[in-house]
Amino acid sequence: MIREMSSKSVEGQFSIGVDLGGTNLRVAVYRAGRQVTELISLPTRLSQGRERVIHDLKEAVIALRARFEAHGESAGIGVGTPGPLELPAGIIRNPPNLPGWDGFHLRAAIEEAISEPIFLDSDANAAALAEFELGSAPAAGIHSLCMLTLGTGVGNGIILNDRIWHGNNGMAGEAGHLMVEPDGMACPCGSRGCVELYASATGVVRMAKEANDPILAAALPRNPADWTSHAVANAAIAGNATAIAIFQRVGRALGIAFGGVANMLNLPLYVVAGGLSNAWDLFAPAMFAEMRLRSYVYRLTAAAPGDPLDTPGKSFVRRAELGSDAGILGACLLPFTQDEEALGRSIAQPTEAS
């Protein structure tokens, strides 16, 4: 169980966490005692190939390790990566946000570059782990949660009864590719109308361009290549009707996804993380409305405003306490909370997680 295994963390140990994203590569040192002491952030140079990305990762890890190894013992390197990710082999399978990486043996490539124990998981699982360990869940006695991370795509991490739920071969937690628009646009995953097409930062920018609204365009950078979801959010806050409608569409997509998860799993906590979660006030009303419409389980269990998180039998939907730092914190936690033997058991015998 995750929290039992956290006892591996001892004073003086440090870990290095890697958050490999489709846009940014972040590498951090984490000290036992729940502190990130140094962070390197780089662009993920996907256009230059996988070898360049692995090289950048290696150089950042080596630089941080050299600065900290004289001051403590390394617990290992945790890596969170976009999925689908086959575990325990560490092979990336058809990742929509890492073009050209299908079938890439990520674990082997990192281990070849860095002679250090590697603890690999999906970036969304890592983010869910951080929220579970360092967010509000421990104090409330919560043992299960579902997280959606809104970034370049939409990731999904699930913790059931104190364990990351990996599924049959590590590929569980792909709610970002639940279909929310039956006749929606084609997704790189091969389906159509997926959540991440409408609830990711990339999706927000695409919808802004598709709107072809000159008033919205005037509120954004002159070059559409420079448009960001943050700029669209600012336009919505300023009252632009098109931008407001875009974030209502974000909320609708999230509400459909969470509603389906609620009907299937009836969890106590659903969490939204990632950079786009900063626009919570813009999309949350539509998300809650859609959840109530789509999920009778949620309607029957939804917490009332002001209910404490430890209220028995209630379901809560919240913005992640750790915000956009959840992914890198979770990667840093992986060496303290997992080992290869336990990971192999949870995949080989998935019923242990329930």
MIBA-793158 format. One line per 10 residues: number of its first residue (from 1); for each residue x, y, z of N, C-alpha, C. Coordinates in pm, whole numbers. Layout:
<atoms>
NUM) X/Y/Z/X/Y/Z/X/Y/Z; ...;
</atoms>
This chain:
<atoms>
1) 84/-119/0/0/0/0/88/125/0; 41/228/-70/127/344/-93/174/407/36; 84/433/129/125/508/248/211/423/339; 192/293/341/281/207/418/421/210/359; 430/210/226/559/209/160/631/342/173; 556/449/208/619/580/224/723/580/335; 722/482/422/820/476/529/961/456/475; 972/417/345/1105/408/286/1176/543/287; 1097/652/288/1154/785/287/1217/814/423; 1348/836/425/1418/865/549/1493/995/534;
11) 1515/1060/648/1585/1187/647/1724/1170/586; 1761/1261/497/1890/1255/432/1882/1198/292; 1777/1123/260/1761/1073/125/1704/1181/34; 1736/1168/-94/1674/1254/-193/1639/1169/-315; 1545/1218/-392/1512/1155/-519/1517/1261/-627; 1524/1214/-751/1513/1303/-866/1389/1263/-942; 1303/1359/-966/1180/1334/-1040/1185/1397/-1177; 1128/1326/-1275/1124/1373/-1413/979/1374/-1459; 932/1490/-1501/797/1504/-1556/813/1529/-1706; 797/1421/-1784/816/1427/-1928/683/1461/-1993;
21) 668/1585/-2035/543/1629/-2096/558/1650/-2244; 446/1667/-2313/451/1691/-2456/505/1828/-2491; 501/1921/-2394/550/2057/-2417/675/2087/-2337; 676/2047/-2208/788/2078/-2119/845/1953/-2055; 974/1958/-2030/1046/1855/-1956/1095/1917/-1827; 1045/1866/-1713/1084/1921/-1583/1154/1814/-1501; 1265/1854/-1441/1345/1763/-1360/1372/1832/-1227; 1344/1761/-1116/1353/1824/-984/1420/1731/-885; 1480/1791/-784/1533/1718/-668/1434/1733/-554; 1405/1620/-490/1308/1617/-381/1377/1563/-257;
31) 1368/1634/-149/1426/1593/-21/1321/1522/63; 1358/1415/128/1269/1353/224/1227/1461/324; 1099/1469/350/1046/1581/425/956/1666/338; 929/1618/214/828/1679/127/867/1817/78; 986/1827/22/1028/1954/-32/1100/1932/-165; 1062/2010/-266/1140/2019/-389/1241/2131/-369; 1368/2098/-381/1472/2196/-351/1532/2261/-475; 1518/2198/-590/1570/2259/-713/1495/2201/-831; 1467/2285/-930/1388/2244/-1046/1452/2298/-1173; 1467/2211/-1272/1511/2250/-1406/1394/2230/-1501;
41) 1359/2332/-1578/1250/2322/-1674/1303/2352/-1813; 1274/2261/-1906/1323/2271/-2042/1208/2246/-2139; 1217/2298/-2262/1119/2257/-2362/1144/2112/-2402; 1038/2038/-2428/1052/1901/-2477/1074/1908/-2628; 1197/1879/-2671/1232/1900/-2811/1193/1779/-2896; 1061/1758/-2904/1009/1642/-2977/1047/1644/-3124; 1052/1764/-3183/1081/1774/-3326/1221/1726/-3360; 1310/1718/-3260/1447/1673/-3284/1467/1525/-3254; 1357/1456/-3220/1365/1312/-3205/1376/1266/-3061; 1349/1137/-3042/1349/1080/-2908/1487/1088/-2844;
51) 1591/1067/-2925/1727/1066/-2868/1761/1202/-2807; 1715/1311/-2870/1742/1444/-2815/1671/1463/-2683; 1547/1417/-2673/1473/1430/-2548/1541/1351/-2437; 1581/1227/-2466/1650/1145/-2366/1782/1209/-2327; 1852/1268/-2423/1978/1337/-2392/1954/1454/-2297; 1851/1535/-2325/1821/1648/-2237/1785/1600/-2097; 1706/1493/-2091/1669/1435/-1962/1793/1390/-1886; 1881/1318/-1954/2003/1267/-1890/2089/1381/-1837; 2109/1484/-1918/2196/1594/-1877/2140/1664/-1754; 2009/1685/-1749/1948/1751/-1633/1961/1664/-1508;
61) 1935/1533/-1522/1946/1443/-1408/2090/1439/-1356; 2185/1426/-1446/2327/1418/-1404/2369/1546/-1333; 2324/1661/-1385/2361/1789/-1323/2306/1800/-1182; 2180/1761/-1163/2120/1770/-1029/2182/1667/-935; 2204/1546/-985/2261/1442/-899/2401/1483/-851; 2479/1544/-939/2614/1585/-900/2612/1689/-789; 2507/1773/-788/2501/1879/-687/2452/1827/-552; 2382/1713/-552/2318/1669/-428/2373/1540/-371; 2449/1461/-449/2489/1330/-399/2587/1338/-284; 2655/1450/-268/2746/1464/-155/2672/1494/-25;
71) 2544/1525/-34/2468/1568/84/2364/1465/128; 2359/1350/64/2262/1249/104/2263/1131/9; 2182/1033/42/2173/911/-36/2058/921/-136; 2084/880/-261/1981/884/-363/1887/765/-348; 1757/791/-348/1658/684/-344/1622/636/-483; 1667/707/-587/1639/668/-724/1578/782/-803; 1541/750/-925/1486/848/-1017/1345/805/-1057; 1249/893/-1033/1111/868/-1072/1079/942/-1200; 1012/875/-1292/980/934/-1421/831/918/-1449; 765/1030/-1473/627/1030/-1517/621/1065/-1664;
81) 552/985/-1744/551/1004/-1888/410/993/-1942; 378/1062/-2051/248/1041/-2114/233/895/-2156; 111/847/-2152/82/710/-2190/13/704/-2325; -38/584/-2357/-38/461/-2278/103/405/-2257; 123/349/-2138/253/298/-2098/238/153/-2054; 309/63/-2121/305/-78/-2085/406/-104/-1972; 355/-156/-1862/438/-185/-1746/436/-334/-1715; 543/-387/-1655/662/-316/-1606/770/-292/-1711; 749/-334/-1836/854/-321/-1937/890/-175/-1963; 793/-83/-1948/821/58/-1973/823/93/-2120;
91) 730/34/-2198/721/61/-2341/603/153/-2366; 626/261/-2440/519/354/-2473/444/301/-2594; 310/301/-2585/226/247/-2690/135/355/-2748; 158/392/-2873/71/482/-2947/33/607/-2867; 130/683/-2818/96/802/-2737/49/916/-2826; -72/968/-2804/-123/1074/-2890/-39/1201/-2885; 28/1227/-2772/100/1353/-2756/251/1338/-2765; 298/1220/-2806/441/1199/-2832/454/1133/-2970; 432/1208/-3076/438/1148/-3209/575/1086/-3237; 572/966/-3295/696/897/-3327/751/812/-3215;
101) 680/805/-3101/729/730/-2985/660/595/-2969; 572/557/-3060/503/430/-3047/603/314/-3045; 592/229/-2942/681/116/-2929/817/148/-2870; 835/273/-2823/966/313/-2769/987/253/-2632; 1102/188/-2612/1138/127/-2483/1197/236/-2394; 1109/313/-2332/1152/430/-2256/1237/390/-2136; 1192/289/-2061/1270/249/-1943/1412/209/-1984; 1424/127/-2086/1556/80/-2129/1643/196/-2174; 1584/294/-2245/1661/408/-2294/1713/492/-2178; 1628/514/-2075/1673/595/-1960/1777/519/-1879;
111) 1754/389/-1859/1850/310/-1781/1985/302/-1851; 1983/299/-1983/2109/298/-2057/2184/429/-2042; 2107/539/-2034/2168/672/-2023/2213/703/-1881; 2143/648/-1781/2168/683/-1641/2178/555/-1558; 2288/536/-1495/2308/415/-1412/2250/438/-1273; 2118/431/-1263/2047/459/-1138/1914/385/-1144; 1861/337/-1032/1729/275/-1035/1623/371/-1090; 1542/322/-1185/1439/402/-1249/1302/352/-1204; 1217/442/-1158/1081/411/-1116/988/484/-1212; 926/409/-1301/854/465/-1414/704/445/-1398;
121) 626/549/-1431/481/538/-1431/427/646/-1523; 297/640/-1548/237/745/-1630/239/878/-1554; 243/987/-1629/247/1118/-1564/121/1145/-1482; 8/1096/-1529/-117/1118/-1455/-121/1034/-1328; -69/910/-1333/-59/831/-1211/32/900/-1110; 141/957/-1159/233/1028/-1069/162/1147/-1005; 85/1221/-1084/13/1337/-1030/-91/1293/-927; -161/1184/-956/-260/1133/-861/-193/1089/-732; -76/1027/-745/-1/984/-627/36/1103/-540; 81/1212/-601/119/1330/-524/-1/1389/-450;
131) -113/1398/-518/-232/1452/-452/-278/1361/-339; -265/1231/-361/-304/1133/-260/-214/1140/-138; -84/1158/-160/12/1159/-49/28/1297/15; 23/1404/-65/59/1536/-15/-57/1635/-17; -169/1600/-78/-284/1689/-84/-375/1672/37; -504/1686/12/-599/1682/122/-644/1541/159; -615/1441/75/-666/1306/99/-619/1244/231; -491/1255/270/-449/1187/393/-525/1232/518; -540/1362/535/-606/1412/656/-753/1372/659; -814/1355/542/-956/1319/536/-977/1169/539;
141) -869/1092/542/-883/947/546/-934/888/416; -908/957/305/-954/909/174/-854/809/118; -903/696/68/-817/589/19/-830/565/-131; -920/638/-198/-939/621/-343/-972/756/-405; -921/779/-525/-953/902/-596/-929/882/-745; -988/972/-823/-965/977/-968/-922/1118/-1002; -813/1131/-1078/-763/1263/-1117/-760/1274/-1268; -802/1389/-1319/-781/1426/-1458/-683/1542/-1461; -577/1530/-1539/-476/1635/-1551/-493/1703/-1686; -512/1833/-1683/-541/1910/-1803/-416/1985/-1847;
151) -348/1932/-1946/-228/1995/-1998/-230/1993/-2149; -119/1951/-2210/-116/1935/-2355/-227/1842/-2400; -247/1734/-2324/-361/1644/-2340/-437/1637/-2209; -514/1530/-2191/-583/1507/-2064/-540/1370/-2013; -464/1371/-1903/-421/1246/-1841/-518/1203/-1734; -503/1079/-1691/-595/1023/-1592/-518/929/-1501; -527/954/-1372/-468/866/-1272/-574/821/-1173; -571/695/-1138/-670/639/-1046/-598/569/-932; -640/599/-810/-593/526/-693/-712/458/-630; -704/326/-614/-809/245/-553/-752/176/-430;
161) -815/202/-316/-775/137/-191/-624/145/-169; -572/267/-179/-433/298/-145/-331/251/-247; -374/207/-364/-279/163/-465/-311/229/-599; -205/265/-672/-225/308/-809/-286/191/-887; -393/221/-960/-459/117/-1039/-396/115/-1179; -320/7/-1205/-250/-4/-1332/-327/-85/-1436; -426/-161/-1392/-498/-243/-1487/-421/-369/-1521; -456/-429/-1634/-401/-559/-1671/-253/-553/-1708; -210/-446/-1776/-70/-437/-1817/-16/-295/-1810; -71/-217/-1717/-18/-83/-1695/-89/28/-1769;
171) -187/-5/-1852/-248/97/-1937/-380/151/-1885; -416/121/-1761/-539/177/-1705/-523/329/-1688; -637/397/-1678/-633/541/-1657/-616/617/-1786; -702/593/-1883/-701/669/-2008/-836/737/-2030; -891/793/-1922/-1021/860/-1933/-1014/983/-2022; -894/1035/-2049/-880/1145/-2144/-925/1106/-2283; -940/976/-2307/-985/929/-2438/-1122/863/-2431; -1198/897/-2326/-1341/868/-2329/-1406/957/-2434; -1503/905/-2504/-1570/981/-2609/-1679/1069/-2548; -1673/1198/-2574/-1773/1291/-2524/-1850/1360/-2636;
181) -1801/1348/-2758/-1869/1403/-2875/-1873/1293/-2981; -1985/1219/-2996/-1988/1106/-3088/-1947/1142/-3231; -1980/1260/-3276/-1945/1302/-3411/-1834/1407/-3407; -1755/1404/-3301/-1649/1502/-3285/-1532/1478/-3378; -1434/1566/-3367/-1319/1558/-3456/-1236/1434/-3425; -1156/1393/-3521/-1070/1277/-3505/-960/1307/-3404; -933/1208/-3319/-827/1221/-3218/-705/1142/-3262; -585/1187/-3228/-465/1110/-3263/-465/969/-3207; -549/941/-3106/-553/806/-3050/-622/708/-3144; -693/760/-3245/-765/676/-3338/-915/681/-3322;
191) -965/739/-3214/-1108/753/-3193/-1154/892/-3238; -1273/930/-3199/-1325/1062/-3231/-1389/1122/-3106; -1384/1254/-3096/-1455/1325/-2992/-1408/1297/-2851; -1279/1273/-2832/-1226/1239/-2700/-1225/1361/-2607; -1225/1334/-2477/-1223/1439/-2377/-1110/1538/-2403; -992/1487/-2434/-877/1578/-2441/-884/1673/-2560; -969/1644/-2657/-987/1738/-2767/-1063/1863/-2724; -1132/1856/-2610/-1218/1966/-2566/-1183/2017/-2426; -1096/1948/-2353/-1067/1989/-2215/-918/1999/-2187; -837/2010/-2291/-693/2029/-2274/-656/2172/-2313;
201) -536/2213/-2276/-488/2345/-2318/-481/2352/-2470; -437/2243/-2533/-432/2237/-2679/-571/2251/-2739; -668/2183/-2677/-805/2191/-2726/-864/2329/-2714; -834/2400/-2607/-885/2536/-2588/-834/2627/-2700; -704/2617/-2730/-647/2701/-2836/-709/2664/-2971; -726/2534/-2997/-786/2492/-3124/-928/2546/-3138; -1007/2535/-3030/-1145/2584/-3036/-1149/2735/-3056; -1052/2807/-3000/-1046/2952/-3020/-1020/2986/-3166; -932/2909/-3229/-903/2932/-3370/-1023/2895/-3457; -1089/2784/-3424/-1204/2739/-3501/-1321/2838/-3491;
211) -1328/2911/-3380/-1440/3004/-3361/-1438/3117/-3463; -1318/3152/-3510/-1304/3258/-3611/-1377/3385/-3569; -1358/3422/-3443/-1424/3540/-3387/-1325/3656/-3386; -1347/3759/-3467/-1251/3870/-3472/-1239/3944/-3339; -1346/3946/-3260/-1338/4014/-3131/-1246/3937/-3037; -1261/3803/-3035/-1170/3723/-2953/-1028/3734/-3005; -1010/3727/-3136/-876/3736/-3194/-808/3866/-3156; -884/3974/-3148/-827/4104/-3112/-778/4106/-2968; -833/4017/-2883/-793/4012/-2742/-673/3920/-2720; -630/3850/-2824/-522/3753/-2814/-399/3806/-2889;
221) -282/3742/-2872/-164/3785/-2948/-192/3791/-3098; -125/3881/-3165/-152/3904/-3306/-128/3778/-3390; -22/3705/-3357/10/3582/-3430/-64/3465/-3365; -154/3398/-3437/-226/3285/-3377/-134/3175/-3325; -13/3167/-3378/82/3066/-3330/121/3093/-3184; 99/3215/-3138/134/3252/-3002/15/3245/-2906; -99/3201/-2953/-216/3191/-2866/-195/3080/-2763; -242/3104/-2642/-233/3007/-2534/-369/2994/-2465; -387/2884/-2395/-511/2867/-2319/-522/2974/-2210; -409/3017/-2156/-411/3122/-2054/-465/3253/-2112;
231) -424/3286/-2235/-474/3408/-2299/-623/3397/-2327; -670/3280/-2369/-813/3261/-2393/-890/3274/-2262; -832/3221/-2153/-897/3233/-2023/-907/3379/-1981; -802/3455/-2005/-808/3598/-1971/-916/3669/-2050; -933/3629/-2176/-1040/3688/-2258/-1177/3653/-2201; -1191/3530/-2152/-1318/3490/-2091/-1346/3570/-1964; -1242/3589/-1883/-1257/3667/-1761/-1298/3811/-1793; -1247/3862/-1906/-1280/3999/-1948/-1419/4009/-2009; -1486/3894/-2028/-1623/3897/-2073/-1646/3858/-2217; -1542/3810/-2290/-1562/3771/-2428/-1654/3649/-2436;
241) -1763/3662/-2509/-1865/3557/-2512/-1813/3427/-2573; -1732/3437/-2677/-1678/3316/-2741/-1586/3242/-2647; -1499/3315/-2577/-1407/3251/-2483/-1484/3187/-2368; -1588/3253/-2320/-1671/3196/-2214/-1733/3065/-2261; -1784/3064/-2385/-1846/2943/-2439/-1744/2830/-2453; -1620/2863/-2486/-1516/2761/-2497/-1495/2693/-2362; -1489/2770/-2256/-1466/2708/-2125/-1591/2636/-2073; -1707/2677/-2118/-1826/2598/-2086/-1818/2463/-2156; -1761/2460/-2276/-1743/2333/-2346/-1640/2247/-2275; -1535/2309/-2222/-1438/2236/-2139/-1509/2169/-2022;
251) -1592/2245/-1952/-1664/2191/-1836/-1758/2079/-1874; -1824/2092/-1988/-1915/1987/-2031/-1839/1857/-2056; -1726/1866/-2124/-1647/1746/-2152/-1601/1679/-2023; -1553/1759/-1928/-1508/1704/-1800/-1624/1643/-1723; -1740/1707/-1727/-1856/1656/-1655/-1903/1523/-1710; -1900/1508/-1842/-1938/1380/-1903/-1840/1272/-1859; -1710/1304/-1863/-1609/1204/-1825/-1621/1165/-1678; -1624/1263/-1590/-1635/1233/-1447/-1768/1165/-1415; -1874/1201/-1486/-2002/1136/-1464/-1995/988/-1494; -1928/952/-1603/-1911/811/-1635/-1829/738/-1532;
261) -1720/802/-1487/-1635/740/-1384/-1714/723/-1255; -1794/823/-1219/-1874/814/-1096/-1972/698/-1103; -2036/679/-1217/-2129/568/-1231/-2058/432/-1219; -1935/425/-1267/-1861/299/-1264/-1798/271/-1128; -1737/373/-1066/-1651/349/-951/-1703/406/-819; -1792/506/-824/-1848/561/-700/-1738/597/-600; -1648/684/-642/-1534/721/-559/-1569/838/-467; -1491/857/-361/-1516/970/-273/-1460/1102/-324; -1361/1096/-417/-1293/1219/-455/-1255/1215/-603; -1289/1323/-675/-1252/1343/-815/-1176/1476/-820;
271) -1060/1475/-883/-969/1589/-874/-929/1635/-1014; -923/1766/-1033/-877/1825/-1158/-743/1893/-1133; -643/1858/-1213/-509/1913/-1197/-458/1963/-1332; -333/2007/-1335/-273/2055/-1459/-291/2205/-1477; -218/2259/-1573/-218/2404/-1593/-355/2463/-1620; -440/2391/-1694/-571/2445/-1728/-663/2450/-1607; -627/2379/-1500/-710/2385/-1379/-712/2524/-1318; -618/2610/-1360/-619/2748/-1312/-744/2823/-1359; -810/2769/-1462/-933/2831/-1512/-1057/2768/-1449; -1041/2710/-1330/-1148/2639/-1261/-1279/2717/-1258;
281) -1274/2843/-1222/-1397/2922/-1209/-1471/2937/-1342; -1399/2921/-1453/-1460/2936/-1584/-1531/2809/-1630; -1478/2693/-1592/-1538/2568/-1642/-1613/2488/-1537; -1586/2511/-1407/-1645/2427/-1303/-1798/2429/-1302; -1866/2544/-1318/-2013/2538/-1315/-2071/2444/-1421; -2019/2448/-1542/-2068/2358/-1647/-2032/2214/-1615; -1917/2192/-1556/-1875/2056/-1519/-1970/1996/-1416; -2000/2071/-1311/-2090/2020/-1207/-2230/1994/-1263; -2278/2084/-1347/-2410/2066/-1406/-2414/1940/-1491; -2310/1916/-1566/-2306/1798/-1653/-2294/1671/-1571;
291) -2217/1674/-1464/-2206/1556/-1378/-2342/1518/-1320; -2415/1617/-1275/-2548/1588/-1219/-2643/1534/-1325; -2628/1583/-1447/-2713/1536/-1556/-2678/1393/-1596; -2549/1361/-1601/-2503/1235/-1658/-2494/1121/-1557; -2481/1152/-1429/-2453/1048/-1329/-2554/1052/-1216; -2640/952/-1211/-2732/945/-1098/-2657/908/-971; -2546/836/-982/-2465/805/-864/-2411/934/-803; -2363/1025/-888/-2313/1151/-835/-2427/1234/-775; -2542/1236/-842/-2656/1313/-786/-2693/1263/-647; -2684/1133/-626/-2723/1076/-497/-2617/1096/-389;
301) -2494/1120/-429/-2385/1124/-330/-2313/1257/-323; -2346/1352/-408/-2271/1477/-416/-2270/1550/-281; -2152/1593/-242/-2139/1669/-118/-2204/1806/-132; -2257/1854/-24/-2315/1989/-22/-2204/2090/4; -2222/2214/-41/-2121/2316/-12/-2095/2324/139; -1969/2325/174/-1932/2334/315/-1912/2200/383; -1953/2089/318/-1928/1957/378/-1778/1933/389; -1729/1889/505/-1586/1855/515/-1555/1732/432; -1431/1723/387/-1389/1617/295/-1402/1478/355; -1406/1470/487/-1416/1338/551/-1562/1299/581;
311) -1659/1369/520/-1800/1333/540/-1827/1195/482; -1872/1100/561/-1892/963/510/-1996/958/399; -1968/878/297/-2064/851/191/-2082/960/89; -2006/1068/97/-2022/1179/5/-1913/1176/-103; -1947/1233/-219/-1851/1244/-329/-1815/1391/-349; -1687/1417/-364/-1636/1552/-379/-1565/1566/-513; -1578/1683/-574/-1504/1717/-695/-1429/1846/-665; -1297/1840/-677/-1216/1954/-636/-1101/1979/-732; -1055/2103/-731/-928/2135/-797/-815/2082/-711; -714/2026/-773/-602/1969/-699/-535/2075/-613;
321) -504/2038/-490/-436/2131/-401/-296/2164/-451; -233/2068/-519/-95/2086/-564/-86/2156/-698; -201/2181/-763/-202/2253/-889/-115/2188/-994; -45/2271/-1071/37/2221/-1182/165/2153/-1134; 193/2154/-1003/313/2088/-950/289/1940/-920; 165/1894/-934/135/1756/-894/219/1655/-972; 237/1677/-1102/310/1580/-1183/454/1564/-1142; 524/1675/-1121/666/1665/-1085/681/1614/-942; 591/1653/-852/597/1600/-715/573/1450/-713; 477/1404/-793/450/1261/-798/566/1182/-853;
331) 632/1235/-955/751/1168/-1008/859/1157/-901; 875/1263/-824/973/1260/-715/937/1157/-608; 808/1135/-586/763/1042/-483/778/896/-524; 779/868/-654/778/729/-700/888/643/-635; 1013/690/-625/1114/604/-563/1088/575/-415; 1014/663/-347/986/643/-206/863/556/-182; 780/540/-283/651/474/-261/633/346/-341; 727/315/-428/713/195/-510/845/121/-515; 837/-6/-548/955/-80/-589/913/-173/-702; 1011/-222/-776/980/-299/-895/903/-426/-861;
341) 935/-490/-749/866/-613/-712/718/-586/-687; 690/-480/-611/550/-447/-582/476/-408/-708; 542/-333/-797/479/-291/-920/445/-413/-1004; 537/-507/-1013/511/-628/-1089/394/-706/-1032; 383/-714/-901/272/-788/-840/139/-720/-872; 135/-585/-866/8/-517/-885/-41/-532/-1028; 52/-550/-1121/12/-567/-1261/-26/-712/-1288; 51/-804/-1233/23/-945/-1257/-106/-990/-1189; -139/-928/-1077/-259/-966/-1004/-341/-841/-972; -408/-785/-1075/-479/-657/-1055/-587/-661/-950;
351) -637/-780/-914/-742/-787/-813/-691/-744/-677; -559/-742/-656/-505/-698/-527/-535/-553/-500; -562/-475/-605/-585/-332/-587/-727/-302/-544; -812/-398/-539/-951/-371/-503/-983/-427/-368;
</atoms>
